[in-house]
């Protein structure tokens, strides 16, 4: 029986040795993996440290650059004032253009004596016999009230925008 016990002990020792060898391989693999992760973390830390230093330097140079600049609140106030003055000037300009156009249109209308006087062709004053009968304009002595060339070149709706 001794030989059988020795064989059993030898088999157990070989099995334990194999288990220890497998465990040693797993631990060596884990150690290599941990070393790789450590090196990766160190490289990432160095990269982030360098980036933080660059950002700090940019921040300091930006502060030095903007030290002599005007605050946004001051600029915004001036912009609002300027915008108000620009709108006022545009409104005045639009009113001036309207006045000029109204004067031009008024110059194309016949004088008041035409409406108050007698019309020999109709036998008396305008509208006396037939309120819907108006005299027509003859020839080119009276220009038309609507000139499509002038009206097309002026956009009345967008002149106040």
C-alpha positions as CSV (number, residue, x, y, z in Angstrom):
1,X,0.0,0.0,0.0
2,X,2.7,2.3,0.3
3,X,3.3,2.5,-3.4
4,X,-0.4,3.3,-3.9
5,X,-0.3,6.1,-1.3
6,X,2.9,7.5,-2.9
7,X,1.2,7.5,-6.3
8,X,-1.8,9.3,-4.8
9,X,0.4,11.8,-3.0
10,X,2.4,12.4,-6.2
11,X,-0.8,12.9,-8.2
12,X,-2.0,15.4,-5.7
13,X,1.3,17.3,-5.6
14,X,1.3,17.4,-9.4
15,X,-2.3,18.7,-9.4
16,X,-1.5,21.3,-6.7
17,X,1.7,22.4,-8.6
18,X,-0.4,22.8,-11.8
19,X,-3.0,24.9,-9.9
20,X,-0.2,27.1,-8.5
21,X,1.3,27.5,-12.0
22,X,-2.1,28.5,-13.4
23,X,-2.7,30.9,-10.6
24,X,0.8,32.4,-11.1
25,X,0.0,32.9,-14.8
26,X,-3.3,34.6,-14.0
27,X,-1.6,36.8,-11.4
28,X,1.2,37.7,-13.8
29,X,-1.4,38.6,-16.5
30,X,-3.3,40.7,-14.0
31,X,0.0,42.4,-13.0
32,X,0.8,43.2,-16.6
33,X,-2.7,44.6,-17.1
34,X,-2.4,46.7,-14.0
35,X,1.0,48.0,-15.1
36,X,-0.5,48.9,-18.5
37,X,-3.4,50.7,-16.9
38,X,-1.0,52.5,-14.6
39,X,1.1,53.7,-17.5
40,X,-2.0,54.8,-19.4
41,X,-3.3,56.7,-16.3
42,X,0.1,58.4,-15.9
43,X,0.2,59.4,-19.6
44,X,-3.4,60.8,-19.3
45,X,-2.5,62.7,-16.1
46,X,0.6,64.3,-17.8
47,X,-1.6,65.2,-20.9
48,X,-4.2,66.8,-18.7
49,X,-1.6,68.6,-16.6
50,X,-0.1,70.0,-19.8
51,X,-3.6,71.0,-21.1
52,X,-4.5,72.7,-17.8
53,X,-1.2,74.7,-17.9
54,X,-2.0,75.8,-21.5
55,X,-5.5,76.8,-20.5
56,X,-4.3,78.7,-17.5
57,X,-1.8,80.5,-19.7
58,X,-4.5,81.3,-22.3
59,X,-6.8,82.5,-19.5
60,X,-4.1,84.8,-18.1
61,X,-3.3,86.2,-21.5
62,X,-7.0,86.7,-22.2
63,X,-7.3,88.6,-18.9
64,X,-4.4,90.8,-19.8
65,X,-5.9,91.4,-23.3
66,X,-9.4,92.2,-22.1
67,X,-8.3,94.4,-19.2
68,X,-8.3,97.5,-21.5
69,X,-11.6,96.6,-23.3
70,X,-15.0,98.1,-22.7
71,X,-17.6,96.1,-20.7
72,X,-20.6,94.7,-22.7
73,X,-23.1,96.7,-20.6
74,X,-21.5,99.9,-21.8
75,X,-21.5,98.8,-25.4
76,X,-25.1,97.6,-25.2
77,X,-26.3,100.9,-23.9
78,X,-24.5,102.8,-26.7
79,X,-25.9,100.4,-29.3
80,X,-29.4,100.9,-28.0
81,X,-29.0,104.7,-28.1
82,X,-27.6,104.6,-31.6
83,X,-30.3,102.2,-32.8
84,X,-33.0,104.7,-31.5
85,X,-31.3,107.6,-33.2
86,X,-31.1,105.6,-36.5
87,X,-34.8,104.6,-36.3
88,X,-35.7,108.3,-35.7
89,X,-33.6,109.4,-38.6
90,X,-35.1,106.7,-40.9
91,X,-38.6,107.8,-39.8
92,X,-37.8,111.5,-40.6
93,X,-36.3,110.5,-43.9
94,X,-39.4,108.4,-44.8
95,X,-41.7,111.3,-43.8
96,X,-39.6,113.6,-46.0
97,X,-39.9,111.2,-49.0
98,X,-43.7,111.0,-48.4
99,X,-43.9,114.8,-48.4
100,X,-42.0,115.0,-51.6
101,X,-44.2,112.4,-53.2
102,X,-47.4,114.1,-52.0
103,X,-46.2,117.4,-53.4
104,X,-45.4,115.7,-56.8
105,X,-48.8,114.1,-56.9
106,X,-50.5,117.3,-55.9
107,X,-48.7,119.1,-58.8
108,X,-50.3,116.7,-61.2
109,X,-53.9,117.5,-60.1
110,X,-55.8,120.3,-61.9
111,X,-56.1,123.6,-60.1
112,X,-59.2,124.6,-57.9
113,X,-60.6,126.8,-60.6
114,X,-61.3,123.7,-62.7
115,X,-63.6,122.3,-59.9
116,X,-65.2,125.6,-59.1
117,X,-65.6,127.1,-62.6
118,X,-68.0,126.5,-65.4
119,X,-67.5,123.8,-68.0
120,X,-68.9,125.0,-71.3
121,X,-68.9,121.5,-72.8
122,X,-71.3,120.3,-70.0
123,X,-73.5,123.4,-69.8
124,X,-72.6,124.8,-66.4
125,X,-70.8,123.8,-63.3
126,X,-69.5,120.2,-62.8
127,X,-72.1,117.9,-61.4
128,X,-75.0,120.3,-61.7
129,X,-76.9,118.2,-64.2
130,X,-75.4,114.7,-63.6
131,X,-73.2,114.2,-60.5
132,X,-71.5,111.2,-62.1
133,X,-70.5,113.1,-65.3
134,X,-67.0,114.3,-65.0
135,X,-65.1,116.0,-67.9
136,X,-62.3,113.9,-69.4
137,X,-58.7,115.2,-69.8
138,X,-57.8,115.8,-73.4
139,X,-54.4,115.7,-75.1
140,X,-51.0,115.6,-73.3
141,X,-51.4,119.0,-71.6
142,X,-52.6,117.2,-68.5
143,X,-50.2,114.5,-67.3
144,X,-51.7,111.3,-65.9
145,X,-52.2,111.0,-62.2
146,X,-50.5,107.6,-62.1
147,X,-47.0,107.1,-63.6
148,X,-46.2,103.4,-63.6
149,X,-42.5,104.0,-64.2
150,X,-42.2,106.2,-61.0
151,X,-44.4,104.0,-58.9
152,X,-42.6,100.8,-59.8
153,X,-39.2,102.2,-58.8
154,X,-40.4,103.2,-55.3
155,X,-41.5,100.4,-52.9
156,X,-43.8,102.2,-50.5
157,X,-44.2,99.3,-48.1
158,X,-40.5,98.7,-47.5
159,X,-39.4,102.3,-47.1
160,X,-40.2,102.3,-43.3
161,X,-38.7,98.9,-42.4
